[in-house]
Amino acid sequence: MSVLVVGLSHRSAPVAVLEHAAISGDAVDKLLCDVFRAEHVAGTFAVSTCNRVEVYAEVSEFHAGVTAICERLARHAGTGIGELTPHLYVYCDDRAAQHLLSVTCGLDSLVVGDSQIFGQVRRSLALARRHGTLGHALDDLGALALRAARRARAQTGIGRAGVNWITVGVGLAAARIASPPGAWNPARPLSGLNVVVVGAGSLGSLAVATAARLGAARIVVANRTKDRAERLAASVRGSAVDFSALGGAIATADLVISCIGSTGLVITADMVTEALRLRAFAGGGRRPVVLLDLALPHDVDAAAGRLPGVSLIGLDSLQEAGTAMASAPAHDVAAVRAIVAEELSAWASMRHAARVTPTVVALRAKARKVVEAELARLAGRLGELDDQAHAEIAQAMDRVVGKLLHAPTVRVKELAASPGGDSYETALRVLFDLDPRTVDALTRAEPSWGGSLLQ
C-alpha cells in the first residue's frame, strides 16, 4: 500500500482554475465516497479550502490510484480532466506525508503561518472518519500532522501574530479606503470603519473575529439563516440581517467581506448599484466601498467592482500580494520546518518497522508451533508428567526460543529504516523458511498486532 496526495493549490494553479475545481458542502461528502469505492483505494480524505483542493488516499497500485482520483476530482468539480492536469501535483509516501505536515503547520499557506488550515485539516479528517473512508494509515498520518501543528504553535511563534490571509485582504482594503492615501494604522486598519461580513460559517466566523480585532467600529453579519448570523454578531456586539436586507447593509458599509462560496453570485452588480443609490440618498459616499471576496467560487459579480466608488479585491489580488504584507518570521519558519522533519523521521522509522512486523509475527508463530510439537513429542516419550513439571519444561523452551529470536527480530526492525531495509526482512524470511502466504495474510490483516503507529 502507498499513501499519496493528488491536488492543486494557489502555488500550482491560478484562481480561475481553483474556482472551477472548488468543491464544498455535500460535494465533498460525495467525492469521499466515490474515491473510496474505487478499486485500488483503501482509504481517503479530502482537504478543500479557498486555496487548495487535495485528495489523500491509501492505494494498492500507484498509477491506477492516481488515475481514479484524477477522474473523480474532475467529475465532482464539474470540469474537464484536461483542464486540471497541468496544475495537479502528485506526491507519494514520505513526500506525501511531508506535504501534509507542511500544509497543516501553515508552511504552504498563502500567508505563511496562517493557522486556519489546522482547523480545516482537522475537520477534513473528522468528515472522512464519519463516512468510514479514512483507514488506519491515513488516520495515523492525520494524527501526526495535527500533532506537528500543535507543537509548532506551542514551541514557536509562527501563529502568535494572528496573521492570516483575511488580515492581508483587510490591509489591502484599508489602503484603498484611507484618505489621504497611506493614512491608516496597520495595527488597527479598520478603526472607525463599518464592516459587513456575508456568511456565518467557519470562514465568516474568522472574518468577524478578525474585523473586531482589527478595530472595526461596527460589524453587521448577513446570512441566509438569520438566527445563525445573530449568534455570530452577538459575539462581537454587532447586528445581523438576512439576505433580503443585504443591499441596505452594503449601503452603510465601508468594507464588505464575503465568504459564502456557493454556486451562483451572492452580491450582484444590481445589488451594489442600489446600495450606492441608497448611500448617496443618505448623504454618504465620501469613502469608497471595498468588496473583499474571499469565496471560492467567488461571491461577488466582477461587474460590481467596475462601478464608480467601488473597489473589488478577490483571491487573485491576494495571490499577487503574496506574503509581502505579512508572514511569519524566518526563524519561526525554520523552527517549524525542524519540527516537521523530526516528526517525519520518527514516523518513517515506525512505518518501516511496521512493515516487517508481519514477518516477525510469522516467525514467532512458527517458533510456537515448533515448541508445541516438541512438547507433544516429549509427553509421549517421558510418560506421565505432573502439571508442574510440564509447565517448567514448556517455560524453559519458551525462554530459549525467545532469547534466540530476540536479537534478530529487534535488529531487523532497526535495519528496516535504513537503506535497503527490505533486504533484511527478505533474509529473515529465507533463513527461517517462512511461508510467504502466512506473511502476506498477516500483512493484509487488521493491524491489531501493531496498534497505532503514533502510540
KOLVOGU-806948 format. One record per residue (C-alpha): residue number from 1; x, y, z. Coordinates in pm, whole numbers, plus 50000, padded with zeros to 5 digits. Layout:
BEGIN
@num=NUM, xx=X, yy=Y, zz=Z
...
END
This chain:
BEGIN
@num=1, xx=50000, yy=50000, zz=50000
@num=2, xx=50113, yy=50354, zz=49922
@num=3, xx=49993, yy=50685, zz=50061
@num=4, xx=49956, yy=50957, zz=49801
@num=5, xx=49812, yy=51304, zz=49754
@num=6, xx=49666, yy=51444, zz=49433
@num=7, xx=49583, yy=51812, zz=49439
@num=8, xx=49619, yy=52169, zz=49325
@num=9, xx=49668, yy=52489, zz=49523
@num=10, xx=49747, yy=52859, zz=49492
@num=11, xx=50107, yy=52755, zz=49426
@num=12, xx=50022, yy=52540, zz=49123
@num=13, xx=49710, yy=52697, zz=48971
@num=14, xx=49562, yy=53041, zz=48905
@num=15, xx=49244, yy=53145, zz=49083
@num=16, xx=49033, yy=53079, zz=48773
@num=17, xx=49136, yy=52711, zz=48774
@num=18, xx=49096, yy=52681, zz=49151
@num=19, xx=48748, yy=52824, zz=49118
@num=20, xx=48648, yy=52559, zz=48864
@num=21, xx=48796, yy=52285, zz=49084
@num=22, xx=48642, yy=52409, zz=49410
@num=23, xx=48439, yy=52150, zz=49599
@num=24, xx=48240, yy=52231, zz=49911
@num=25, xx=47947, yy=52116, zz=50121
@num=26, xx=47779, yy=51794, zz=50017
@num=27, xx=48008, yy=51768, zz=49714
@num=28, xx=48300, yy=51684, zz=49944
@num=29, xx=48098, yy=51402, zz=50104
@num=30, xx=48012, yy=51261, zz=49763
@num=31, xx=48373, yy=51287, zz=49644
@num=32, xx=48496, yy=51096, zz=49951
@num=33, xx=48254, yy=50811, zz=49899
@num=34, xx=48322, yy=50796, zz=49526
@num=35, xx=48701, yy=50783, zz=49569
@num=36, xx=48669, yy=50524, zz=49845
@num=37, xx=48469, yy=50297, zz=49613
@num=38, xx=48750, yy=50299, zz=49353
@num=39, xx=48907, yy=49957, zz=49302
@num=40, xx=49257, yy=50027, zz=49431
@num=41, xx=49171, yy=50271, zz=49713
@num=42, xx=49173, yy=50151, zz=50075
@num=43, xx=49120, yy=50488, zz=50246
@num=44, xx=49082, yy=50856, zz=50165
@num=45, xx=49014, yy=51208, zz=50291
@num=46, xx=48998, yy=51544, zz=50114
@num=47, xx=49111, yy=51895, zz=50208
@num=48, xx=48913, yy=52159, zz=50019
@num=49, xx=48969, yy=52527, zz=50101
@num=50, xx=48976, yy=52858, zz=49917
@num=51, xx=49341, yy=52798, zz=49833
@num=52, xx=49363, yy=52423, zz=49766
@num=53, xx=49179, yy=52107, zz=49674
@num=54, xx=49365, yy=51790, zz=49774
@num=55, xx=49270, yy=51423, zz=49790
@num=56, xx=49479, yy=51196, zz=50012
@num=57, xx=49446, yy=50823, zz=49961
@num=58, xx=49593, yy=50488, zz=50054
@num=59, xx=49621, yy=50284, zz=49734
@num=60, xx=49735, yy=49936, zz=49638
@num=61, xx=49850, yy=50045, zz=49290
@num=62, xx=50005, yy=50388, zz=49240
@num=63, xx=49919, yy=50466, zz=48876
@num=64, xx=49569, yy=50318, zz=48894
@num=65, xx=49505, yy=50510, zz=49216
@num=66, xx=49621, yy=50840, zz=49069
@num=67, xx=49406, yy=50788, zz=48758
@num=68, xx=49097, yy=50706, zz=48966
@num=69, xx=49142, yy=51011, zz=49188
@num=70, xx=49202, yy=51250, zz=48895
@num=71, xx=48892, yy=51127, zz=48714
@num=72, xx=48672, yy=51164, zz=49021
@num=73, xx=48817, yy=51500, zz=49115
@num=74, xx=48737, yy=51638, zz=48771
@num=75, xx=48391, yy=51479, zz=48769
@num=76, xx=48286, yy=51621, zz=49105
@num=77, xx=48433, yy=51962, zz=49023
@num=78, xx=48230, yy=51962, zz=48703
@num=79, xx=48532, yy=52036, zz=48487
@num=80, xx=48739, yy=51854, zz=48227
@num=81, xx=49033, yy=51648, zz=48346
@num=82, xx=49246, yy=51812, zz=48078
@num=83, xx=49183, yy=52149, zz=48242
@num=84, xx=49308, yy=52024, zz=48579
@num=85, xx=49601, yy=51804, zz=48476
@num=86, xx=49855, yy=52081, zz=48402
@num=87, xx=49805, yy=52219, zz=48752
@num=88, xx=49792, yy=51897, zz=48954
@num=89, xx=50072, yy=51770, zz=49176
@num=90, xx=50112, yy=51412, zz=49296
@num=91, xx=50323, yy=51311, zz=49596
@num=92, xx=50371, yy=50960, zz=49729
@num=93, xx=50458, yy=50806, zz=50068
@num=94, xx=50725, yy=51010, zz=50252
@num=95, xx=50681, yy=51310, zz=50021
@num=96, xx=50304, yy=51298, zz=50066
@num=97, xx=50349, yy=51286, zz=50443
@num=98, xx=50589, yy=51581, zz=50434
@num=99, xx=50340, yy=51780, zz=50226
@num=100, xx=50052, yy=51716, zz=50465
@num=101, xx=50259, yy=51818, zz=50769
@num=102, xx=50380, yy=52134, zz=50594
@num=103, xx=50023, yy=52222, zz=50492
@num=104, xx=49880, yy=52161, zz=50840
@num=105, xx=50155, yy=52366, zz=51006
@num=106, xx=50080, yy=52663, zz=50776
@num=107, xx=50407, yy=52646, zz=50582
@num=108, xx=50227, yy=52607, zz=50248
@num=109, xx=49960, yy=52872, zz=50309
@num=110, xx=49908, yy=53189, zz=50108
@num=111, xx=50033, yy=53373, zz=50416
@num=112, xx=50298, yy=53156, zz=50584
@num=113, xx=50192, yy=53086, zz=50940
@num=114, xx=49816, yy=53108, zz=50874
@num=115, xx=49661, yy=52892, zz=51146
@num=116, xx=49322, yy=52848, zz=50978
@num=117, xx=49441, yy=52545, zz=50784
@num=118, xx=49488, yy=52348, zz=51106
@num=119, xx=49114, yy=52351, zz=51172
@num=120, xx=49037, yy=52278, zz=50809
@num=121, xx=49256, yy=51966, zz=50807
@num=122, xx=49110, yy=51854, zz=51139
@num=123, xx=48755, yy=51890, zz=51006
@num=124, xx=48851, yy=51705, zz=50686
@num=125, xx=48981, yy=51410, zz=50888
@num=126, xx=48670, yy=51411, zz=51108
@num=127, xx=48444, yy=51410, zz=50800
@num=128, xx=48626, yy=51111, zz=50649
@num=129, xx=48610, yy=50931, zz=50984
@num=130, xx=48232, yy=50985, zz=50999
@num=131, xx=48192, yy=50841, zz=50649
@num=132, xx=48420, yy=50547, zz=50729
@num=133, xx=48665, yy=50630, zz=50448
@num=134, xx=48973, yy=50724, zz=50648
@num=135, xx=49157, yy=50395, zz=50703
@num=136, xx=49436, yy=50321, zz=50952
@num=137, xx=49734, yy=50459, zz=50759
@num=138, xx=49569, yy=50794, zz=50683
@num=139, xx=49426, yy=50818, zz=51034
@num=140, xx=49776, yy=50779, zz=51176
@num=141, xx=49920, yy=51025, zz=50925
@num=142, xx=49648, yy=51280, zz=51000
@num=143, xx=49712, yy=51248, zz=51372
@num=144, xx=50082, yy=51301, zz=51307
@num=145, xx=50011, yy=51619, zz=51107
@num=146, xx=49785, yy=51762, zz=51378
@num=147, xx=50041, yy=51681, zz=51644
@num=148, xx=50317, yy=51852, zz=51447
@num=149, xx=50097, yy=52161, zz=51403
@num=150, xx=50020, yy=52174, zz=51776
@num=151, xx=50391, yy=52151, zz=51852
@num=152, xx=50458, yy=52430, zz=51602
@num=153, xx=50205, yy=52656, zz=51773
@num=154, xx=50329, yy=52571, zz=52124
@num=155, xx=50703, yy=52576, zz=52062
@num=156, xx=50743, yy=52855, zz=51803
@num=157, xx=50589, yy=53195, zz=51740
@num=158, xx=50454, yy=53107, zz=51397
@num=159, xx=50089, yy=53168, zz=51483
@num=160, xx=50114, yy=53427, zz=51758
@num=161, xx=50078, yy=53736, zz=51540
@num=162, xx=49724, yy=53632, zz=51442
@num=163, xx=49813, yy=53680, zz=51077
@num=164, xx=49603, yy=53510, zz=50810
@num=165, xx=49506, yy=53582, zz=50454
@num=166, xx=49196, yy=53769, zz=50578
@num=167, xx=49424, yy=54019, zz=50751
@num=168, xx=49617, yy=54058, zz=50425
@num=169, xx=49289, yy=54130, zz=50244
@num=170, xx=49185, yy=54376, zz=50515
@num=171, xx=49519, yy=54552, zz=50480
@num=172, xx=49468, yy=54590, zz=50105
@num=173, xx=49114, yy=54717, zz=50166
@num=174, xx=49222, yy=54969, zz=50431
@num=175, xx=49485, yy=55107, zz=50195
@num=176, xx=49217, yy=55171, zz=49932
@num=177, xx=48975, yy=55328, zz=50177
@num=178, xx=49228, yy=55554, zz=50351
@num=179, xx=49207, yy=55926, zz=50284
@num=180, xx=49458, yy=56070, zz=50234
@num=181, xx=49634, yy=55762, zz=50091
@num=182, xx=49850, yy=55589, zz=50348
@num=183, xx=49662, yy=55740, zz=50643
@num=184, xx=49572, yy=55413, zz=50817
@num=185, xx=49704, yy=55231, zz=51121
@num=186, xx=49849, yy=54888, zz=51030
@num=187, xx=49778, yy=54767, zz=51385
@num=188, xx=49409, yy=54865, zz=51365
@num=189, xx=49338, yy=54914, zz=50993
@num=190, xx=48958, yy=54903, zz=51038
@num=191, xx=48944, yy=55171, zz=51306
@num=192, xx=48635, yy=55387, zz=51252
@num=193, xx=48508, yy=55174, zz=50962
@num=194, xx=48178, yy=54991, zz=50919
@num=195, xx=48216, yy=54628, zz=50811
@num=196, xx=47962, yy=54383, zz=50669
@num=197, xx=48051, yy=54013, zz=50677
@num=198, xx=47848, yy=53795, zz=50441
@num=199, xx=47833, yy=53435, zz=50565
@num=200, xx=47827, yy=53282, zz=50913
@num=201, xx=48023, yy=52963, zz=50852
@num=202, xx=48376, yy=52891, zz=50973
@num=203, xx=48530, yy=53144, zz=50733
@num=204, xx=48267, yy=53403, zz=50818
@num=205, xx=48332, yy=53349, zz=51188
@num=206, xx=48703, yy=53407, zz=51133
@num=207, xx=48627, yy=53720, zz=50930
@num=208, xx=48406, yy=53858, zz=51207
@num=209, xx=48668, yy=53787, zz=51474
@num=210, xx=48941, yy=53940, zz=51257
@num=211, xx=48734, yy=54253, zz=51185
@num=212, xx=48669, yy=54301, zz=51556
@num=213, xx=49036, yy=54251, zz=51644
@num=214, xx=49145, yy=54500, zz=51380
@num=215, xx=48924, yy=54774, zz=51522
@num=216, xx=48602, yy=54780, zz=51316
@num=217, xx=48364, yy=55042, zz=51453
@num=218, xx=48053, yy=54846, zz=51357
@num=219, xx=48004, yy=54491, zz=51231
@num=220, xx=47696, yy=54358, zz=51054
@num=221, xx=47665, yy=53987, zz=50977
@num=222, xx=47447, yy=53880, zz=50683
@num=223, xx=47346, yy=53519, zz=50635
@num=224, xx=47070, yy=53317, zz=50473
@num=225, xx=46978, yy=53189, zz=50819
@num=226, xx=46936, yy=53499, zz=51033
@num=227, xx=46947, yy=53327, zz=51374
@num=228, xx=47295, yy=53194, zz=51296
@num=229, xx=47401, yy=53543, zz=51191
@num=230, xx=47259, yy=53682, zz=51516
@num=231, xx=47461, yy=53439, zz=51727
@num=232, xx=47780, yy=53529, zz=51545
@num=233, xx=47710, yy=53903, zz=51558
@num=234, xx=47639, yy=53884, zz=51929
@num=235, xx=47993, yy=53758, zz=51990
@num=236, xx=48128, yy=54100, zz=51881
@num=237, xx=47829, yy=54314, zz=51985
@num=238, xx=47732, yy=54356, zz=51623
@num=239, xx=47399, yy=54324, zz=51441
@num=240, xx=47256, yy=54075, zz=51195
@num=241, xx=47044, yy=54081, zz=50880
@num=242, xx=46918, yy=53819, zz=50640
@num=243, xx=46992, yy=53832, zz=50270
@num=244, xx=46678, yy=54029, zz=50192
@num=245, xx=46834, yy=54328, zz=50370
@num=246, xx=47188, yy=54279, zz=50238
@num=247, xx=47166, yy=54571, zz=49993
@num=248, xx=47075, yy=54810, zz=50272
@num=249, xx=47363, yy=54683, zz=50484
@num=250, xx=47609, yy=54737, zz=50197
@num=251, xx=47482, yy=55095, zz=50162
@num=252, xx=47617, yy=55177, zz=50510
@num=253, xx=47942, yy=54979, zz=50482
@num=254, xx=48298, yy=55081, zz=50413
@num=255, xx=48412, yy=54720, zz=50375
@num=256, xx=48211, yy=54412, zz=50275
@num=257, xx=48378, yy=54075, zz=50336
@num=258, xx=48201, yy=53794, zz=50154
@num=259, xx=48278, yy=53427, zz=50229
@num=260, xx=47986, yy=53209, zz=50120
@num=261, xx=48144, yy=53018, zz=49830
@num=262, xx=47825, yy=52858, zz=49699
@num=263, xx=47726, yy=52827, zz=49336
@num=264, xx=47580, yy=53148, zz=49200
@num=265, xx=47658, yy=53510, zz=49284
@num=266, xx=47570, yy=53642, zz=49628
@num=267, xx=47645, yy=54011, zz=49561
@num=268, xx=47536, yy=54125, zz=49215
@num=269, xx=47614, yy=54445, zz=49030
@num=270, xx=47246, yy=54545, zz=49054
@num=271, xx=47252, yy=54497, zz=49432
@num=272, xx=47560, yy=54717, zz=49466
@num=273, xx=47412, yy=54978, zz=49231
@num=274, xx=47104, yy=55001, zz=49453
@num=275, xx=47325, yy=55019, zz=49763
@num=276, xx=47517, yy=55310, zz=49611
@num=277, xx=47188, yy=55488, zz=49536
@num=278, xx=47076, yy=55444, zz=49896
@num=279, xx=47420, yy=55558, zz=50014
@num=280, xx=47402, yy=55877, zz=49808
@num=281, xx=47044, yy=55947, zz=49919
@num=282, xx=47154, yy=55921, zz=50283
@num=283, xx=47437, yy=56167, zz=50222
@num=284, xx=47717, yy=55911, zz=50241
@num=285, xx=47966, yy=55814, zz=49978
@num=286, xx=48268, yy=56015, zz=50088
@num=287, xx=48474, yy=55696, zz=50112
@num=288, xx=48487, yy=55416, zz=49855
@num=289, xx=48313, yy=55088, zz=49921
@num=290, xx=48555, yy=54794, zz=49916
@num=291, xx=48423, yy=54446, zz=49840
@num=292, xx=48661, yy=54178, zz=49972
@num=293, xx=48563, yy=53848, zz=49808
@num=294, xx=48725, yy=53558, zz=49995
@num=295, xx=48500, yy=53289, zz=49850
@num=296, xx=48574, yy=53013, zz=49605
@num=297, xx=48370, yy=53003, zz=49383
@num=298, xx=48354, yy=53383, zz=49400
@num=299, xx=48054, yy=53554, zz=49560
@num=300, xx=48079, yy=53899, zz=49404
@num=301, xx=47988, yy=53991, zz=49048
@num=302, xx=48303, yy=54121, zz=48877
@num=303, xx=48089, yy=54397, zz=48723
@num=304, xx=48025, yy=54535, zz=49071
@num=305, xx=48394, yy=54616, zz=49103
@num=306, xx=48376, yy=54839, zz=48795
@num=307, xx=48108, yy=55067, zz=48939
@num=308, xx=48215, yy=55421, zz=49038
@num=309, xx=48321, yy=55439, zz=49402
@num=310, xx=48355, yy=55061, zz=49435
@num=311, xx=48675, yy=54858, zz=49466
@num=312, xx=48679, yy=54480, zz=49441
@num=313, xx=48952, yy=54265, zz=49597
@num=314, xx=48941, yy=53894, zz=49512
@num=315, xx=49163, yy=53596, zz=49574
@num=316, xx=49366, yy=53684, zz=49266
@num=317, xx=49460, yy=54013, zz=49431
@num=318, xx=49562, yy=53828, zz=49746
@num=319, xx=49779, yy=53595, zz=49542
@num=320, xx=49951, yy=53892, zz=49383
@num=321, xx=50008, yy=54046, zz=49725
@num=322, xx=50154, yy=53713, zz=49836
@num=323, xx=50332, yy=53732, zz=50169
@num=324, xx=50471, yy=54080, zz=50117
@num=325, xx=50233, yy=54238, zz=50369
@num=326, xx=50260, yy=53981, zz=50646
@num=327, xx=50421, yy=53646, zz=50711
@num=328, xx=50584, yy=53450, zz=50989
@num=329, xx=50941, yy=53548, zz=51084
@num=330, xx=51213, yy=53343, zz=50916
@num=331, xx=51342, yy=53196, zz=51242
@num=332, xx=50992, yy=53069, zz=51329
@num=333, xx=50955, yy=52914, zz=50984
@num=334, xx=51292, yy=52742, zz=51024
@num=335, xx=51187, yy=52612, zz=51368
@num=336, xx=50863, yy=52471, zz=51229
@num=337, xx=51047, yy=52304, zz=50942
@num=338, xx=51272, yy=52138, zz=51200
@num=339, xx=50965, yy=52010, zz=51388
@num=340, xx=50820, yy=51873, zz=51064
@num=341, xx=51149, yy=51698, zz=50983
@num=342, xx=51169, yy=51548, zz=51334
@num=343, xx=50812, yy=51419, zz=51327
@num=344, xx=50859, yy=51277, zz=50977
@num=345, xx=51178, yy=51096, zz=51078
@num=346, xx=51003, yy=50929, zz=51372
@num=347, xx=50703, yy=50843, zz=51155
@num=348, xx=50921, yy=50693, zz=50882
@num=349, xx=51108, yy=50478, zz=51133
@num=350, xx=50786, yy=50345, zz=51283
@num=351, xx=50637, yy=50292, zz=50939
@num=352, xx=50934, yy=50091, zz=50819
@num=353, xx=50935, yy=49891, zz=51142
@num=354, xx=50564, yy=49819, zz=51098
@num=355, xx=50633, yy=49678, zz=50751
@num=356, xx=50849, yy=49399, zz=50893
@num=357, xx=50609, yy=49322, zz=51178
@num=358, xx=50413, yy=49059, zz=50979
@num=359, xx=50740, yy=48874, zz=50914
@num=360, xx=50833, yy=48889, zz=51283
@num=361, xx=50485, yy=48770, zz=51382
@num=362, xx=50507, yy=48483, zz=51132
@num=363, xx=50850, yy=48386, zz=51268
@num=364, xx=50728, yy=48377, zz=51628
@num=365, xx=50417, yy=48183, zz=51524
@num=366, xx=50638, yy=47924, zz=51354
@num=367, xx=50858, yy=47903, zz=51664
@num=368, xx=50548, yy=47849, zz=51879
@num=369, xx=50440, yy=47559, zz=51657
@num=370, xx=50788, yy=47402, zz=51686
@num=371, xx=50776, yy=47431, zz=52066
@num=372, xx=50428, yy=47282, zz=52080
@num=373, xx=50532, yy=46992, zz=51857
@num=374, xx=50840, yy=46919, zz=52074
@num=375, xx=50632, yy=46934, zz=52392
@num=376, xx=50390, yy=46683, zz=52241
@num=377, xx=50680, yy=46455, zz=52143
@num=378, xx=50833, yy=46475, zz=52493
@num=379, xx=50499, yy=46398, zz=52653
@num=380, xx=50484, yy=46076, zz=52454
@num=381, xx=50842, yy=45969, zz=52533
@num=382, xx=50868, yy=46066, zz=52902
@num=383, xx=50535, yy=45925, zz=53005
@num=384, xx=50316, yy=46088, zz=53264
@num=385, xx=50444, yy=46422, zz=53398
@num=386, xx=50275, yy=46624, zz=53664
@num=387, xx=50143, yy=46964, zz=53567
@num=388, xx=50425, yy=47149, zz=53739
@num=389, xx=50699, yy=46959, zz=53554
@num=390, xx=50518, yy=47006, zz=53224
@num=391, xx=50488, yy=47379, zz=53289
@num=392, xx=50857, yy=47408, zz=53381
@num=393, xx=50967, yy=47235, zz=53061
@num=394, xx=50734, yy=47446, zz=52847
@num=395, xx=50853, yy=47766, zz=53014
@num=396, xx=51219, yy=47673, zz=52965
@num=397, xx=51167, yy=47603, zz=52595
@num=398, xx=50978, yy=47931, zz=52553
@num=399, xx=51265, yy=48119, zz=52719
@num=400, xx=51524, yy=47957, zz=52496
@num=401, xx=51328, yy=48034, zz=52180
@num=402, xx=51254, yy=48388, zz=52297
@num=403, xx=51622, yy=48460, zz=52366
@num=404, xx=51730, yy=48318, zz=52032
@num=405, xx=51474, yy=48522, zz=51838
@num=406, xx=51504, yy=48845, zz=52035
@num=407, xx=51821, yy=48981, zz=51875
@num=408, xx=51733, yy=48910, zz=51509
@num=409, xx=51376, yy=49042, zz=51540
@num=410, xx=51482, yy=49361, zz=51718
@num=411, xx=51768, yy=49414, zz=51477
@num=412, xx=51558, yy=49361, zz=51165
@num=413, xx=51314, yy=49631, zz=51287
@num=414, xx=51605, yy=49871, zz=51339
@num=415, xx=51753, yy=49793, zz=50999
@num=416, xx=51417, yy=49827, zz=50824
@num=417, xx=51451, yy=50207, zz=50830
@num=418, xx=51800, yy=50200, zz=50675
@num=419, xx=51877, yy=50199, zz=50300
@num=420, xx=51797, yy=49857, zz=50157
@num=421, xx=51597, yy=49773, zz=50467
@num=422, xx=51369, yy=49539, zz=50272
@num=423, xx=51661, yy=49304, zz=50210
@num=424, xx=51692, yy=49228, zz=50582
@num=425, xx=51326, yy=49129, zz=50602
@num=426, xx=51372, yy=48908, zz=50295
@num=427, xx=51677, yy=48746, zz=50455
@num=428, xx=51475, yy=48671, zz=50769
@num=429, xx=51205, yy=48501, zz=50562
@num=430, xx=51461, yy=48290, zz=50372
@num=431, xx=51677, yy=48193, zz=50671
@num=432, xx=51379, yy=48069, zz=50870
@num=433, xx=51191, yy=47928, zz=50570
@num=434, xx=50874, yy=48126, zz=50643
@num=435, xx=50568, yy=48056, zz=50432
@num=436, xx=50510, yy=48366, zz=50211
@num=437, xx=50135, yy=48305, zz=50225
@num=438, xx=50137, yy=48339, zz=50604
@num=439, xx=50332, yy=48665, zz=50590
@num=440, xx=50104, yy=48805, zz=50318
@num=441, xx=49794, yy=48712, zz=50517
@num=442, xx=49930, yy=48892, zz=50822
@num=443, xx=50018, yy=49197, zz=50607
@num=444, xx=49660, yy=49221, zz=50478
@num=445, xx=49506, yy=49154, zz=50819
@num=446, xx=49374, yy=49423, zz=51051
@num=447, xx=49687, yy=49565, zz=51220
@num=448, xx=49573, yy=49498, zz=51575
@num=449, xx=49913, yy=49341, zz=51645
@num=450, xx=50083, yy=49676, zz=51591
@num=451, xx=49842, yy=49925, zz=51738
@num=452, xx=49854, yy=50287, zz=51631
@num=453, xx=50190, yy=50394, zz=51491
@num=454, xx=50161, yy=50709, zz=51699
@num=455, xx=50113, yy=50542, zz=52035
END
